[in-house]
Amino acid sequence: MRPKRQIAGLLLGAAALCLAVTACGTSSTSGTPTGATGSTGSTGSAEKAGTDAPAASAGSDVPDTGCPISVADLSSATGLTFELGDVRQDHELETQPGVKALVCVFISPSTPQEAGDPLVLRVDTVTGADAAAVRANFERSCTDNGGTLGESEVATGKTCTRGTNTIEGDLSSGDRTVDVYFVNATNDTGAAMTEKLDKVLAAVS
């Protein structure tokens, strides 16, 4: 198993790489992340996946990260054990140049997916004037890439279904938008997380 920070960096790169295709991983489960951030297209290093902004230390109890969901609430919502793998402040969204997000990467090392890497939940938070554009991009990216846009059970929430699985969501209110999506999920894990997505969205504060 790779170190947590290396895994988080690799999967940040993988999420950006998925923007070039209609699905991540080996199935249609992981979809096309709507808010993936800047990358060189390589999944080889954390440095290539990120920006020059410093990342917070990995761990389950990093203070003052600003992440809109806690490790405890995420673990409770999914029934899996997650850890905070990486936090990136002012991270530019690759799909929307110039738009900056707070990116939180949560990993579940006890839940190996393809190649033994962990299941990842990525949460992108955008506030201010760009929030509405990010919500619109979530909706457009879903339908343009073969997904079906749906309503979450959570107020102000939208979901994106690809195939039979729904593991991407968006919450918007006023000048704040939060994109939530699982990365690196197998078909079986995607099916399981489809049943948990609304619980995850409900745990976002």
N, C-alpha and C positions, 0 to 999 in steps of 0.2 A: 504493500500500500504506500502511495506517495504521501509526503507531508501535506498537511491540510492547506497551507498557503499555496503550495505548488498546484495542488488539485484545483483550488479556487481560481487561480490564474489560468490554468489550462481550459477550464470550463467557461471562463469569461471569453476566451478566444474562440472556443467552440460555438458559443452562443452567437457571436458576431459572424462566424463562418456560415452559420445556418441561414443567414439572411440571403445567401446566394441561391438557396434551394428551397423546396417546399416543406422539408421536414428535417429534424435533427436526428442523429443516431441512425439506427438500422430500421426504423419503422416510422409510421406517420404519427407516432405518439407525441413526440415532443414539439411538433409544429415549428413555425417560424417566429421566434421571439420578436415582439414588436418594438422592444426598447433596447435591443442589444447595443453595446457600446463599441467604441473604436478599437480596431484590431488591424494587424497587418495581414490577416487571413491565415496566419499560422497558429497552431495550437501548441507550440513548443515551449512557451515560457510565459510566466506571469507578467514580465516586463513588457512583452509585446502586446499583451492583451489589455494593458491599462494605459493610464496617462501618467504625467509626472506628479500628480497629486499623491501625497502619502496615504498609505492604507493603514487602517487601524490594526492593532495586534489581533491575531486570531484567538478565539476562545469563546466560551459560553457566557461570560459575564463581563464583556467589555463595556465600561461605563460611557454614557453620553455619546453613543454612536449615532443617534437620531433615527435608527431603523424603526419603521412603523409597526413592526411585529417582533415580539421577543422570542428567544429560543424556547422558553417554556411554553408559550402559547402555541407556537408552531408545532412543537412536539405533541402537545395535547390534541391539537386539531387533526393531525395526521395519524397519530398512533405510532409514530416512528421517533427515533432519537436523533435530533438535529443539533448541530453546533454552528456557531457563526464563523465562517471561513474567511471572509474578507469584507471590508467596507471601503468604498471609494467615494470621496467627496467631489462634487463638481465634475463628474465624469461625462464626457460628451457622447451623446447618442449617435451611433453610426447612421441610423435611419433618418436622423434629423440633425444635420450639422449645425452647430451653434447652440443646440439645446443641451443644457447640463442637468444631470440627475444625481441624486444620492443613490448609489448602488450597494445593496446588501446581498451577499452571497451566503446562503446557508447550505451546509452539507450534512448528509447522513451517512457516515462511514460504515455503519453497521448494515447498510442496505446496498450491497454491491450491484451495479448495473453492468453495462457492456464494458469489457476489458477490465473488470474489477474496480472501476471508478465508482464513487458514491453517487447516490441520487442528490440532485442539487435543486434548491429553490432560489430563484433570483427575484429580487424586489427592487424596482426602480421607482423613485419618488421624484416628481417634478412639481415645483411650486412657481407661482407667479404667472406672468403673461403667456408662457409657453404651455401651461397645463392643458388648455382646451385643445391645442394642436396635437398634443401627445395622445389625448383620448381619441381624437379623430383618426390619428395614425393607427392606433390599435384596431379600430373598427375597419379601416380600409385595408390594413395588412392582413387581417383575418379573412375577409371575403376575397381579396385579390389573390390569395394563395390557397384557395380551395376550401377554406374553413367556413363554418356557419356561425354567425354572430347570434348570441343568445342573451337572455336576461338572467342575472344572478338572483338567488333568493335574498341577497343582501341589497338593501336600498342603494341606489346609485351605481350598482355593479353591473358589468357586462362580462360575458364569457365568450370564448372561442372554442368551438368543437371541430376537431379534425378526425375524420373517420368516426370511430365510436367513442373517442376519448376527449375529455374536456379538462385540460390542465393549464390553461392560460386565462387570466382574468384581469379586469381593470376596474378600479374604483375612482370615481371623480366627484368632487364637490367643490364648487367655487373655484378658487385658483390653485387647486391641488389635485394631482392625478397620481395614482399608484398602479403600476403594472406589476403583476405577479405571475410567474410562470415556472414550471418545472423544466429542468434541462437534464438530458442524459437518461431519460426514463425508458425502460423496456416496455413492451406492450402490456405485460402483466402488471407492472408497476403503474403504468399510465391508467389502466382500468381501475386499479385500487385508488389512485389519487383523484380520479374523476369524481368518486363518491365523497371525497374529502375537500374538494376545492372550495365549496361554499363555506365550509367551516374555517378554512384558511382565510378567506376573504373577510369573514365575520370577525376574525381575530386581529385584523389590521386596524390600527388606531389612527 
